[in-house]
Amino acid sequence: MTSAEEISKMFEVESQKLISLFDTADSKNQMSIHEIVETYYQVMNMSSMATMLKAQADSEPREMIEKIKQTEKLISERFDCIIHLKIMTHLSTTIQELTKHLQSGNSGEKSKEQTESDAKLFEKLRQTMSTKEFVEQYEKGISHDQ
């Protein structure tokens, strides 16, 4: 197998993984933090691969250039315009709900169970806020590229 064939095969495998992650995102109302991070990393990975391969466009076969264009279109139309917005909305709503819930329970003494429950909610809030910050960094990259 030549180097061009290996690159093409790798790009195809990674593209299929991207589509699978997009299908998962579309089929779920709420993605886990892990699924969100995995999806964004795959999008960034594919975008980087496409940029690198386009820079070598003269040496790439025509079919490979078409695959790159299709992948970029998929990311732009399906992820940036639909899935990304869905994820941002979900993260923002979750943060608001967790914050509201934690603030409502701050009166009086708490049982050990309530304290432990609040600690778990604080951890979930921290993870969600951290993930939202990560997603916002991606969004800044989108607006910077345009």
Secondary structure, DSSP 8 states (H G I E B T S, - for coil): --HHHHHHHHHHHHHHHHHHHHHHHHH-SS--HHHHHHHHHHHHHHHHHHHHHHHTGGGS-HHHHHHHHHHHHHIIIIIIIIIHHHHHHHHHHHHHHHHHHHHHT-SS---HHHHHHHHHHHHHHHHHHHHHHHHHHHHHHHHHH-
